[in-house]
Amino acid sequence: MMKMEPIMKKTAIMLALIFLGAFFFSCKEEASTPDMVCCESYGFGAMMVKCCEEYSWISREECATPEGFVGGGREIVEDSLCGK
């Protein structure tokens, strides 16, 4: 029974490392997906002053302001505004 303990300990360590590695790479993949951009959504207040900005990671296509959209817009901004 004593010989099984080191094997079980090594197996547990290996599984933990695999889990942590998979978690790390899945997070990195999400952040480095080329079509994801930091997008600013905004509205217009009194006298057409830009206001009410919100920042989020969305696809490049989704960040485009639809044709005919009024009352605000969307634009791609620097990544630091989305809190990388």
PDB file of N, CA, C and O in Angstrom:
ATOM      1  N   MET A   1       0.821  -1.201   0.000  1.00  0.00           N
ATOM      2  CA  MET A   1       0.000   0.000   0.000  1.00  0.00           C
ATOM      3  C   MET A   1       0.859   1.257   0.000  1.00  0.00           C
ATOM      4  O   MET A   1       0.446   2.283  -0.540  1.00  0.00           O
ATOM      5  N   MET A   2       2.034   1.195   0.591  1.00  0.00           N
ATOM      6  CA  MET A   2       2.904   2.358   0.673  1.00  0.00           C
ATOM      7  C   MET A   2       3.405   2.798  -0.703  1.00  0.00           C
ATOM      8  O   MET A   2       3.625   3.989  -0.923  1.00  0.00           O
ATOM      9  N   LYS A   3       3.588   1.855  -1.630  1.00  0.00           N
ATOM     10  CA  LYS A   3       4.090   2.201  -2.954  1.00  0.00           C
ATOM     11  C   LYS A   3       3.045   2.934  -3.790  1.00  0.00           C
ATOM     12  O   LYS A   3       3.412   3.620  -4.744  1.00  0.00           O
ATOM     13  N   MET A   4       1.792   2.819  -3.476  1.00  0.00           N
ATOM     14  CA  MET A   4       0.732   3.475  -4.219  1.00  0.00           C
ATOM     15  C   MET A   4       0.641   4.966  -3.895  1.00  0.00           C
ATOM     16  O   MET A   4       0.225   5.751  -4.747  1.00  0.00           O
ATOM     17  N   GLU A   5       1.016   5.366  -2.696  1.00  0.00           N
ATOM     18  CA  GLU A   5       0.877   6.760  -2.295  1.00  0.00           C
ATOM     19  C   GLU A   5       1.672   7.719  -3.176  1.00  0.00           C
ATOM     20  O   GLU A   5       1.110   8.729  -3.600  1.00  0.00           O
ATOM     21  N   PRO A   6       2.952   7.463  -3.477  1.00  0.00           N
ATOM     22  CA  PRO A   6       3.680   8.380  -4.363  1.00  0.00           C
ATOM     23  C   PRO A   6       3.054   8.470  -5.750  1.00  0.00           C
ATOM     24  O   PRO A   6       3.040   9.543  -6.353  1.00  0.00           O
ATOM     25  N   ILE A   7       2.542   7.367  -6.256  1.00  0.00           N
ATOM     26  CA  ILE A   7       1.903   7.368  -7.571  1.00  0.00           C
ATOM     27  C   ILE A   7       0.639   8.219  -7.532  1.00  0.00           C
ATOM     28  O   ILE A   7       0.388   8.989  -8.459  1.00  0.00           O
ATOM     29  N   MET A   8      -0.150   8.094  -6.486  1.00  0.00           N
ATOM     30  CA  MET A   8      -1.378   8.887  -6.355  1.00  0.00           C
ATOM     31  C   MET A   8      -1.047  10.372  -6.222  1.00  0.00           C
ATOM     32  O   MET A   8      -1.741  11.217  -6.787  1.00  0.00           O
ATOM     33  N   LYS A   9       0.009  10.687  -5.480  1.00  0.00           N
ATOM     34  CA  LYS A   9       0.410  12.074  -5.293  1.00  0.00           C
ATOM     35  C   LYS A   9       0.865  12.662  -6.630  1.00  0.00           C
ATOM     36  O   LYS A   9       0.499  13.788  -6.969  1.00  0.00           O
ATOM     37  N   LYS A  10       1.658  11.909  -7.386  1.00  0.00           N
ATOM     38  CA  LYS A  10       2.119  12.376  -8.690  1.00  0.00           C
ATOM     39  C   LYS A  10       0.950  12.555  -9.655  1.00  0.00           C
ATOM     40  O   LYS A  10       0.915  13.509 -10.432  1.00  0.00           O
ATOM     41  N   THR A  11      -0.006  11.629  -9.598  1.00  0.00           N
ATOM     42  CA  THR A  11      -1.177  11.721 -10.468  1.00  0.00           C
ATOM     43  C   THR A  11      -1.989  12.966 -10.134  1.00  0.00           C
ATOM     44  O   THR A  11      -2.443  13.670 -11.036  1.00  0.00           O
ATOM     45  N   ALA A  12      -2.171  13.241  -8.859  1.00  0.00           N
ATOM     46  CA  ALA A  12      -2.927  14.426  -8.443  1.00  0.00           C
ATOM     47  C   ALA A  12      -2.227  15.699  -8.896  1.00  0.00           C
ATOM     48  O   ALA A  12      -2.877  16.641  -9.349  1.00  0.00           O
ATOM     49  N   ILE A  13      -0.919  15.729  -8.776  1.00  0.00           N
ATOM     50  CA  ILE A  13      -0.158  16.904  -9.204  1.00  0.00           C
ATOM     51  C   ILE A  13      -0.269  17.089 -10.713  1.00  0.00           C
ATOM     52  O   ILE A  13      -0.464  18.207 -11.190  1.00  0.00           O
ATOM     53  N   MET A  14      -0.148  16.007 -11.458  1.00  0.00           N
ATOM     54  CA  MET A  14      -0.256  16.077 -12.914  1.00  0.00           C
ATOM     55  C   MET A  14      -1.628  16.583 -13.344  1.00  0.00           C
ATOM     56  O   MET A  14      -1.731  17.424 -14.236  1.00  0.00           O
ATOM     57  N   LEU A  15      -2.681  16.070 -12.708  1.00  0.00           N
ATOM     58  CA  LEU A  15      -4.035  16.523 -13.050  1.00  0.00           C
ATOM     59  C   LEU A  15      -4.217  18.000 -12.735  1.00  0.00           C
ATOM     60  O   LEU A  15      -4.844  18.727 -13.506  1.00  0.00           O
ATOM     61  N   ALA A  16      -3.677  18.447 -11.614  1.00  0.00           N
ATOM     62  CA  ALA A  16      -3.775  19.866 -11.249  1.00  0.00           C
ATOM     63  C   ALA A  16      -3.048  20.737 -12.265  1.00  0.00           C
ATOM     64  O   ALA A  16      -3.555  21.787 -12.660  1.00  0.00           O
ATOM     65  N   LEU A  17      -1.863  20.306 -12.691  1.00  0.00           N
ATOM     66  CA  LEU A  17      -1.116  21.067 -13.687  1.00  0.00           C
ATOM     67  C   LEU A  17      -1.837  21.116 -15.026  1.00  0.00           C
ATOM     68  O   LEU A  17      -1.850  22.153 -15.689  1.00  0.00           O
ATOM     69  N   ILE A  18      -2.430  20.011 -15.420  1.00  0.00           N
ATOM     70  CA  ILE A  18      -3.194  19.979 -16.674  1.00  0.00           C
ATOM     71  C   ILE A  18      -4.376  20.926 -16.594  1.00  0.00           C
ATOM     72  O   ILE A  18      -4.637  21.674 -17.536  1.00  0.00           O
ATOM     73  N   PHE A  19      -5.093  20.901 -15.478  1.00  0.00           N
ATOM     74  CA  PHE A  19      -6.241  21.783 -15.295  1.00  0.00           C
ATOM     75  C   PHE A  19      -5.818  23.248 -15.355  1.00  0.00           C
ATOM     76  O   PHE A  19      -6.444  24.046 -16.052  1.00  0.00           O
ATOM     77  N   LEU A  20      -4.756  23.607 -14.625  1.00  0.00           N
ATOM     78  CA  LEU A  20      -4.286  24.987 -14.617  1.00  0.00           C
ATOM     79  C   LEU A  20      -3.798  25.418 -15.997  1.00  0.00           C
ATOM     80  O   LEU A  20      -4.037  26.551 -16.414  1.00  0.00           O
ATOM     81  N   GLY A  21      -3.126  24.533 -16.695  1.00  0.00           N
ATOM     82  CA  GLY A  21      -2.663  24.850 -18.046  1.00  0.00           C
ATOM     83  C   GLY A  21      -3.822  25.085 -18.996  1.00  0.00           C
ATOM     84  O   GLY A  21      -3.799  26.031 -19.783  1.00  0.00           O
ATOM     85  N   ALA A  22      -4.822  24.241 -18.931  1.00  0.00           N
ATOM     86  CA  ALA A  22      -5.996  24.407 -19.795  1.00  0.00           C
ATOM     87  C   ALA A  22      -6.704  25.721 -19.486  1.00  0.00           C
ATOM     88  O   ALA A  22      -7.142  26.414 -20.404  1.00  0.00           O
ATOM     89  N   PHE A  23      -6.822  26.070 -18.215  1.00  0.00           N
ATOM     90  CA  PHE A  23      -7.470  27.321 -17.816  1.00  0.00           C
ATOM     91  C   PHE A  23      -6.667  28.513 -18.331  1.00  0.00           C
ATOM     92  O   PHE A  23      -7.243  29.455 -18.877  1.00  0.00           O
ATOM     93  N   PHE A  24      -5.344  28.484 -18.162  1.00  0.00           N
ATOM     94  CA  PHE A  24      -4.485  29.577 -18.600  1.00  0.00           C
ATOM     95  C   PHE A  24      -4.592  29.789 -20.106  1.00  0.00           C
ATOM     96  O   PHE A  24      -4.758  30.921 -20.561  1.00  0.00           O
ATOM     97  N   PHE A  25      -4.501  28.721 -20.876  1.00  0.00           N
ATOM     98  CA  PHE A  25      -4.529  28.868 -22.323  1.00  0.00           C
ATOM     99  C   PHE A  25      -5.908  29.268 -22.832  1.00  0.00           C
ATOM    100  O   PHE A  25      -5.997  29.971 -23.839  1.00  0.00           O
ATOM    101  N   SER A  26      -6.975  28.852 -22.182  1.00  0.00           N
ATOM    102  CA  SER A  26      -8.303  29.260 -22.636  1.00  0.00           C
ATOM    103  C   SER A  26      -8.509  30.744 -22.382  1.00  0.00           C
ATOM    104  O   SER A  26      -9.156  31.413 -23.188  1.00  0.00           O
ATOM    105  N   CYS A  27      -7.980  31.278 -21.291  1.00  0.00           N
ATOM    106  CA  CYS A  27      -8.092  32.718 -21.009  1.00  0.00           C
ATOM    107  C   CYS A  27      -7.261  33.512 -22.006  1.00  0.00           C
ATOM    108  O   CYS A  27      -7.716  34.543 -22.502  1.00  0.00           O
ATOM    109  N   LYS A  28      -6.055  33.053 -22.307  1.00  0.00           N
ATOM    110  CA  LYS A  28      -5.195  33.751 -23.252  1.00  0.00           C
ATOM    111  C   LYS A  28      -5.826  33.756 -24.636  1.00  0.00           C
ATOM    112  O   LYS A  28      -5.757  34.756 -25.350  1.00  0.00           O
ATOM    113  N   GLU A  29      -6.439  32.643 -25.015  1.00  0.00           N
ATOM    114  CA  GLU A  29      -7.042  32.551 -26.339  1.00  0.00           C
ATOM    115  C   GLU A  29      -8.163  33.561 -26.485  1.00  0.00           C
ATOM    116  O   GLU A  29      -8.284  34.210 -27.525  1.00  0.00           O
ATOM    117  N   GLU A  30      -8.985  33.702 -25.454  1.00  0.00           N
ATOM    118  CA  GLU A  30     -10.101  34.633 -25.514  1.00  0.00           C
ATOM    119  C   GLU A  30      -9.621  36.062 -25.693  1.00  0.00           C
ATOM    120  O   GLU A  30     -10.175  36.807 -26.501  1.00  0.00           O
ATOM    121  N   ALA A  31      -8.598  36.451 -24.946  1.00  0.00           N
ATOM    122  CA  ALA A  31      -8.093  37.815 -25.010  1.00  0.00           C
ATOM    123  C   ALA A  31      -7.379  38.090 -26.326  1.00  0.00           C
ATOM    124  O   ALA A  31      -7.333  39.237 -26.770  1.00  0.00           O
ATOM    125  N   SER A  32      -6.822  37.062 -26.958  1.00  0.00           N
ATOM    126  CA  SER A  32      -6.055  37.293 -28.171  1.00  0.00           C
ATOM    127  C   SER A  32      -6.842  36.974 -29.440  1.00  0.00           C
ATOM    128  O   SER A  32      -6.259  36.953 -30.524  1.00  0.00           O
ATOM    129  N   THR A  33      -8.132  36.729 -29.337  1.00  0.00           N
ATOM    130  CA  THR A  33      -8.936  36.468 -30.514  1.00  0.00           C
ATOM    131  C   THR A  33      -8.917  37.709 -31.395  1.00  0.00           C
ATOM    132  O   THR A  33      -9.308  38.785 -30.944  1.00  0.00           O
ATOM    133  N   PRO A  34      -8.472  37.584 -32.642  1.00  0.00           N
ATOM    134  CA  PRO A  34      -8.268  38.768 -33.471  1.00  0.00           C
ATOM    135  C   PRO A  34      -9.519  39.579 -33.776  1.00  0.00           C
ATOM    136  O   PRO A  34      -9.420  40.785 -34.007  1.00  0.00           O
ATOM    137  N   ASP A  35     -10.676  38.962 -33.782  1.00  0.00           N
ATOM    138  CA  ASP A  35     -11.868  39.736 -34.132  1.00  0.00           C
ATOM    139  C   ASP A  35     -12.542  40.386 -32.923  1.00  0.00           C
ATOM    140  O   ASP A  35     -13.576  41.036 -33.081  1.00  0.00           O
ATOM    141  N   MET A  36     -11.982  40.228 -31.721  1.00  0.00           N
ATOM    142  CA  MET A  36     -12.534  40.884 -30.535  1.00  0.00           C
ATOM    143  C   MET A  36     -11.831  42.223 -30.351  1.00  0.00           C
ATOM    144  O   MET A  36     -10.603  42.299 -30.380  1.00  0.00           O
ATOM    145  N   VAL A  37     -12.616  43.271 -30.163  1.00  0.00           N
ATOM    146  CA  VAL A  37     -12.063  44.610 -30.012  1.00  0.00           C
ATOM    147  C   VAL A  37     -12.686  45.288 -28.803  1.00  0.00           C
ATOM    148  O   VAL A  37     -13.762  44.903 -28.346  1.00  0.00           O
ATOM    149  N   CYS A  38     -12.002  46.297 -28.293  1.00  0.00           N
ATOM    150  CA  CYS A  38     -12.560  47.123 -27.226  1.00  0.00           C
ATOM    151  C   CYS A  38     -13.459  48.141 -27.915  1.00  0.00           C
ATOM    152  O   CYS A  38     -12.993  48.945 -28.723  1.00  0.00           O
ATOM    153  N   CYS A  39     -14.722  48.103 -27.599  1.00  0.00           N
ATOM    154  CA  CYS A  39     -15.698  48.949 -28.283  1.00  0.00           C
ATOM    155  C   CYS A  39     -16.346  49.923 -27.301  1.00  0.00           C
ATOM    156  O   CYS A  39     -16.766  49.539 -26.209  1.00  0.00           O
ATOM    157  N   GLU A  40     -16.418  51.166 -27.703  1.00  0.00           N
ATOM    158  CA  GLU A  40     -17.081  52.202 -26.905  1.00  0.00           C
ATOM    159  C   GLU A  40     -18.478  52.430 -27.487  1.00  0.00           C
ATOM    160  O   GLU A  40     -18.627  52.724 -28.673  1.00  0.00           O
ATOM    161  N   SER A  41     -19.489  52.291 -26.639  1.00  0.00           N
ATOM    162  CA  SER A  41     -20.853  52.649 -27.027  1.00  0.00           C
ATOM    163  C   SER A  41     -21.167  53.967 -26.340  1.00  0.00           C
ATOM    164  O   SER A  41     -20.846  54.146 -25.166  1.00  0.00           O
ATOM    165  N   TYR A  42     -21.784  54.880 -27.052  1.00  0.00           N
ATOM    166  CA  TYR A  42     -22.062  56.194 -26.471  1.00  0.00           C
ATOM    167  C   TYR A  42     -23.374  56.753 -26.994  1.00  0.00           C
ATOM    168  O   TYR A  42     -23.917  56.304 -28.003  1.00  0.00           O
ATOM    169  N   GLY A  43     -23.855  57.740 -26.274  1.00  0.00           N
ATOM    170  CA  GLY A  43     -25.050  58.455 -26.684  1.00  0.00           C
ATOM    171  C   GLY A  43     -24.715  59.921 -26.833  1.00  0.00           C
ATOM    172  O   GLY A  43     -23.574  60.338 -26.639  1.00  0.00           O
ATOM    173  N   PHE A  44     -25.731  60.700 -27.183  1.00  0.00           N
ATOM    174  CA  PHE A  44     -25.549  62.144 -27.273  1.00  0.00           C
ATOM    175  C   PHE A  44     -26.505  62.805 -26.293  1.00  0.00           C
ATOM    176  O   PHE A  44     -27.689  62.473 -26.228  1.00  0.00           O
ATOM    177  N   GLY A  45     -25.962  63.746 -25.534  1.00  0.00           N
ATOM    178  CA  GLY A  45     -26.765  64.483 -24.567  1.00  0.00           C
ATOM    179  C   GLY A  45     -27.179  65.824 -25.132  1.00  0.00           C
ATOM    180  O   GLY A  45     -27.294  65.997 -26.345  1.00  0.00           O
ATOM    181  N   ALA A  46     -27.404  66.779 -24.229  1.00  0.00           N
ATOM    182  CA  ALA A  46     -27.808  68.126 -24.625  1.00  0.00           C
ATOM    183  C   ALA A  46     -26.762  68.728 -25.554  1.00  0.00           C
ATOM    184  O   ALA A  46     -25.561  68.579 -25.329  1.00  0.00           O
ATOM    185  N   MET A  47     -27.217  69.395 -26.579  1.00  0.00           N
ATOM    186  CA  MET A  47     -26.371  70.052 -27.565  1.00  0.00           C
ATOM    187  C   MET A  47     -25.425  69.062 -28.251  1.00  0.00           C
ATOM    188  O   MET A  47     -24.322  69.421 -28.663  1.00  0.00           O
ATOM    189  N   MET A  48     -25.873  67.825 -28.363  1.00  0.00           N
ATOM    190  CA  MET A  48     -25.146  66.758 -29.052  1.00  0.00           C
ATOM    191  C   MET A  48     -23.770  66.480 -28.459  1.00  0.00           C
ATOM    192  O   MET A  48     -22.843  66.115 -29.182  1.00  0.00           O
ATOM    193  N   VAL A  49     -23.634  66.654 -27.134  1.00  0.00           N
ATOM    194  CA  VAL A  49     -22.393  66.337 -26.451  1.00  0.00           C
ATOM    195  C   VAL A  49     -22.354  64.837 -26.194  1.00  0.00           C
ATOM    196  O   VAL A  49     -23.312  64.261 -25.678  1.00  0.00           O
ATOM    197  N   LYS A  50     -21.252  64.216 -26.555  1.00  0.00           N
ATOM    198  CA  LYS A  50     -21.077  62.773 -26.368  1.00  0.00           C
ATOM    199  C   LYS A  50     -21.152  62.457 -24.870  1.00  0.00           C
ATOM    200  O   LYS A  50     -20.510  63.124 -24.059  1.00  0.00           O
ATOM    201  N   CYS A  51     -21.943  61.435 -24.507  1.00  0.00           N
ATOM    202  CA  CYS A  51     -22.084  61.078 -23.092  1.00  0.00           C
ATOM    203  C   CYS A  51     -22.355  59.583 -22.932  1.00  0.00           C
ATOM    204  O   CYS A  51     -22.496  58.835 -23.899  1.00  0.00           O
ATOM    205  N   CYS A  52     -22.419  59.195 -21.687  1.00  0.00           N
ATOM    206  CA  CYS A  52     -22.894  57.857 -21.298  1.00  0.00           C
ATOM    207  C   CYS A  52     -22.069  56.728 -21.917  1.00  0.00           C
ATOM    208  O   CYS A  52     -22.622  55.715 -22.344  1.00  0.00           O
ATOM    209  N   GLU A  53     -20.749  56.903 -21.964  1.00  0.00           N
ATOM    210  CA  GLU A  53     -19.873  55.914 -22.586  1.00  0.00           C
ATOM    211  C   GLU A  53     -19.839  54.612 -21.794  1.00  0.00           C
ATOM    212  O   GLU A  53     -19.794  54.618 -20.563  1.00  0.00           O
ATOM    213  N   GLU A  54     -19.862  53.509 -22.512  1.00  0.00           N
ATOM    214  CA  GLU A  54     -19.695  52.175 -21.939  1.00  0.00           C
ATOM    215  C   GLU A  54     -18.692  51.438 -22.813  1.00  0.00           C
ATOM    216  O   GLU A  54     -18.685  51.587 -24.035  1.00  0.00           O
ATOM    217  N   TYR A  55     -17.839  50.635 -22.166  1.00  0.00           N
ATOM    218  CA  TYR A  55     -16.779  49.930 -22.880  1.00  0.00           C
ATOM    219  C   TYR A  55     -16.946  48.427 -22.683  1.00  0.00           C
ATOM    220  O   TYR A  55     -17.218  47.967 -21.575  1.00  0.00           O
ATOM    221  N   SER A  56     -16.780  47.657 -23.775  1.00  0.00           N
ATOM    222  CA  SER A  56     -16.904  46.209 -23.671  1.00  0.00           C
ATOM    223  C   SER A  56     -16.131  45.539 -24.799  1.00  0.00           C
ATOM    224  O   SER A  56     -15.875  46.132 -25.847  1.00  0.00           O
ATOM    225  N   TRP A  57     -15.764  44.264 -24.546  1.00  0.00           N
ATOM    226  CA  TRP A  57     -15.113  43.443 -25.566  1.00  0.00           C
ATOM    227  C   TRP A  57     -16.193  42.796 -26.414  1.00  0.00           C
ATOM    228  O   TRP A  57     -16.980  41.994 -25.911  1.00  0.00           O
ATOM    229  N   ILE A  58     -16.237  43.132 -27.679  1.00  0.00           N
ATOM    230  CA  ILE A  58     -17.195  42.519 -28.602  1.00  0.00           C
ATOM    231  C   ILE A  58     -16.507  42.305 -29.947  1.00  0.00           C
ATOM    232  O   ILE A  58     -15.377  42.747 -30.154  1.00  0.00           O
ATOM    233  N   SER A  59     -17.190  41.633 -30.846  1.00  0.00           N
ATOM    234  CA  SER A  59     -16.594  41.379 -32.155  1.00  0.00           C
ATOM    235  C   SER A  59     -16.499  42.676 -32.956  1.00  0.00           C
ATOM    236  O   SER A  59     -17.269  43.614 -32.747  1.00  0.00           O
ATOM    237  N   ARG A  60     -15.555  42.705 -33.860  1.00  0.00           N
ATOM    238  CA  ARG A  60     -15.338  43.884 -34.711  1.00  0.00           C
ATOM    239  C   ARG A  60     -16.621  44.250 -35.480  1.00  0.00           C
ATOM    240  O   ARG A  60     -16.967  45.425 -35.600  1.00  0.00           O
ATOM    241  N   GLU A  61     -17.308  43.244 -35.991  1.00  0.00           N
ATOM    242  CA  GLU A  61     -18.529  43.490 -36.765  1.00  0.00           C
ATOM    243  C   GLU A  61     -19.636  44.085 -35.896  1.00  0.00           C
ATOM    244  O   GLU A  61     -20.373  44.969 -36.334  1.00  0.00           O
ATOM    245  N   GLU A  62     -19.745  43.596 -34.667  1.00  0.00           N
ATOM    246  CA  GLU A  62     -20.787  44.072 -33.751  1.00  0.00           C
ATOM    247  C   GLU A  62     -20.534  45.512 -33.311  1.00  0.00           C
ATOM    248  O   GLU A  62     -21.471  46.225 -32.950  1.00  0.00           O
ATOM    249  N   CYS A  63     -19.280  45.939 -33.339  1.00  0.00           N
ATOM    250  CA  CYS A  63     -18.932  47.288 -32.895  1.00  0.00           C
ATOM    251  C   CYS A  63     -19.297  48.353 -33.929  1.00  0.00           C
ATOM    252  O   CYS A  63     -19.368  49.534 -33.591  1.00  0.00           O
ATOM    253  N   ALA A  64     -19.525  47.966 -35.156  1.00  0.00           N
ATOM    254  CA  ALA A  64     -19.877  48.934 -36.195  1.00  0.00           C
ATOM    255  C   ALA A  64     -21.256  49.532 -35.907  1.00  0.00           C
ATOM    256  O   ALA A  64     -22.179  48.824 -35.504  1.00  0.00           O
ATOM    257  N   THR A  65     -21.381  50.837 -36.118  1.00  0.00           N
ATOM    258  CA  THR A  65     -22.673  51.498 -35.937  1.00  0.00           C
ATOM    259  C   THR A  65     -23.554  51.163 -37.137  1.00  0.00           C
ATOM    260  O   THR A  65     -23.160  51.393 -38.280  1.00  0.00           O
ATOM    261  N   PRO A  66     -24.748  50.619 -36.881  1.00  0.00           N
ATOM    262  CA  PRO A  66     -25.635  50.265 -37.992  1.00  0.00           C
ATOM    263  C   PRO A  66     -26.030  51.498 -38.824  1.00  0.00           C
ATOM    264  O   PRO A  66     -26.172  52.596 -38.286  1.00  0.00           O
ATOM    265  N   GLU A  67     -26.199  51.308 -40.103  1.00  0.00           N
ATOM    266  CA  GLU A  67     -26.604  52.403 -40.979  1.00  0.00           C
ATOM    267  C   GLU A  67     -27.966  52.946 -40.533  1.00  0.00           C
ATOM    268  O   GLU A  67     -28.882  52.176 -40.243  1.00  0.00           O
ATOM    269  N   GLY A  68     -28.088  54.237 -40.484  1.00  0.00           N
ATOM    270  CA  GLY A  68     -29.342  54.871 -40.084  1.00  0.00           C
ATOM    271  C   GLY A  68     -29.524  54.986 -38.578  1.00  0.00           C
ATOM    272  O   GLY A  68     -30.555  55.482 -38.124  1.00  0.00           O
ATOM    273  N   PHE A  69     -28.553  54.541 -37.797  1.00  0.00           N
ATOM    274  CA  PHE A  69     -28.635  54.608 -36.339  1.00  0.00           C
ATOM    275  C   PHE A  69     -28.515  56.061 -35.896  1.00  0.00           C
ATOM    276  O   PHE A  69     -27.626  56.779 -36.355  1.00  0.00           O
ATOM    277  N   VAL A  70     -29.403  56.498 -35.010  1.00  0.00           N
ATOM    278  CA  VAL A  70     -29.354  57.876 -34.505  1.00  0.00           C
ATOM    279  C   VAL A  70     -29.300  57.877 -32.983  1.00  0.00           C
ATOM    280  O   VAL A  70     -29.727  56.914 -32.346  1.00  0.00           O
ATOM    281  N   GLY A  71     -28.787  58.936 -32.406  1.00  0.00           N
ATOM    282  CA  GLY A  71     -28.776  59.086 -30.955  1.00  0.00           C
ATOM    283  C   GLY A  71     -27.527  58.568 -30.277  1.00  0.00           C
ATOM    284  O   GLY A  71     -27.469  58.513 -29.049  1.00  0.00           O
ATOM    285  N   GLY A  72     -26.532  58.190 -31.050  1.00  0.00           N
ATOM    286  CA  GLY A  72     -25.296  57.682 -30.459  1.00  0.00           C
ATOM    287  C   GLY A  72     -24.496  56.912 -31.472  1.00  0.00           C
ATOM    288  O   GLY A  72     -24.659  57.090 -32.679  1.00  0.00           O
ATOM    289  N   GLY A  73     -23.637  56.061 -30.982  1.00  0.00           N
ATOM    290  CA  GLY A  73     -22.836  55.277 -31.897  1.00  0.00           C
ATOM    291  C   GLY A  73     -21.916  54.326 -31.171  1.00  0.00           C
ATOM    292  O   GLY A  73     -21.978  54.173 -29.951  1.00  0.00           O
ATOM    293  N   ARG A  74     -21.067  53.695 -31.943  1.00  0.00           N
ATOM    294  CA  ARG A  74     -20.062  52.768 -31.426  1.00  0.00           C
ATOM    295  C   ARG A  74     -18.778  52.997 -32.199  1.00  0.00           C
ATOM    296  O   ARG A  74     -18.801  53.340 -33.381  1.00  0.00           O
ATOM    297  N   GLU A  75     -17.653  52.803 -31.512  1.00  0.00           N
ATOM    298  CA  GLU A  75     -16.374  52.889 -32.203  1.00  0.00           C
ATOM    299  C   GLU A  75     -15.326  52.069 -31.474  1.00  0.00           C
ATOM    300  O   GLU A  75     -15.401  51.876 -30.261  1.00  0.00           O
ATOM    301  N   ILE A  76     -14.350  51.590 -32.228  1.00  0.00           N
ATOM    302  CA  ILE A  76     -13.248  50.822 -31.657  1.00  0.00           C
ATOM    303  C   ILE A  76     -12.299  51.806 -30.982  1.00  0.00           C
ATOM    304  O   ILE A  76     -11.918  52.822 -31.564  1.00  0.00           O
ATOM    305  N   VAL A  77     -11.925  51.486 -29.745  1.00  0.00           N
ATOM    306  CA  VAL A  77     -11.024  52.345 -28.966  1.00  0.00           C
ATOM    307  C   VAL A  77      -9.860  51.515 -28.455  1.00  0.00           C
ATOM    308  O   VAL A  77      -9.819  50.302 -28.661  1.00  0.00           O
ATOM    309  N   GLU A  78      -8.905  52.167 -27.783  1.00  0.00           N
ATOM    310  CA  GLU A  78      -7.728  51.452 -27.280  1.00  0.00           C
ATOM    311  C   GLU A  78      -8.120  50.421 -26.226  1.00  0.00           C
ATOM    312  O   GLU A  78      -9.056  50.630 -25.454  1.00  0.00           O
ATOM    313  N   ASP A  79      -7.394  49.310 -26.206  1.00  0.00           N
ATOM    314  CA  ASP A  79      -7.685  48.180 -25.314  1.00  0.00           C
ATOM    315  C   ASP A  79      -7.722  48.541 -23.836  1.00  0.00           C
ATOM    316  O   ASP A  79      -8.484  47.947 -23.073  1.00  0.00           O
ATOM    317  N   SER A  80      -6.914  49.499 -23.429  1.00  0.00           N
ATOM    318  CA  SER A  80      -6.828  49.828 -21.998  1.00  0.00           C
ATOM    319  C   SER A  80      -8.158  50.334 -21.436  1.00  0.00           C
ATOM    320  O   SER A  80      -8.376  50.244 -20.228  1.00  0.00           O
ATOM    321  N   LEU A  81      -9.034  50.852 -22.261  1.00  0.00           N
ATOM    322  CA  LEU A  81     -10.332  51.346 -21.790  1.00  0.00           C
ATOM    323  C   LEU A  81     -11.266  50.196 -21.380  1.00  0.00           C
ATOM    324  O   LEU A  81     -12.211  50.405 -20.619  1.00  0.00           O
ATOM    325  N   CYS A  82     -11.005  49.005 -21.877  1.00  0.00           N
ATOM    326  CA  CYS A  82     -11.826  47.842 -21.517  1.00  0.00           C
ATOM    327  C   CYS A  82     -11.252  47.084 -20.318  1.00  0.00           C
ATOM    328  O   CYS A  82     -11.788  46.046 -19.932  1.00  0.00           O
ATOM    329  N   GLY A  83     -10.190  47.582 -19.739  1.00  0.00           N
ATOM    330  CA  GLY A  83      -9.626  46.928 -18.562  1.00  0.00           C
ATOM    331  C   GLY A  83      -9.083  45.561 -18.849  1.00  0.00           C
ATOM    332  O   GLY A  83      -9.473  44.586 -18.209  1.00  0.00           O
ATOM    333  N   LYS A  84      -8.191  45.476 -19.800  1.00  0.00           N
ATOM    334  CA  LYS A  84      -7.566  44.211 -20.192  1.00  0.00           C
ATOM    335  C   LYS A  84      -7.215  43.425 -19.033  1.00  0.00           C
ATOM    336  O   LYS A  84      -6.677  42.326 -19.172  1.00  0.00           O
TER     337      LYS A  84
END
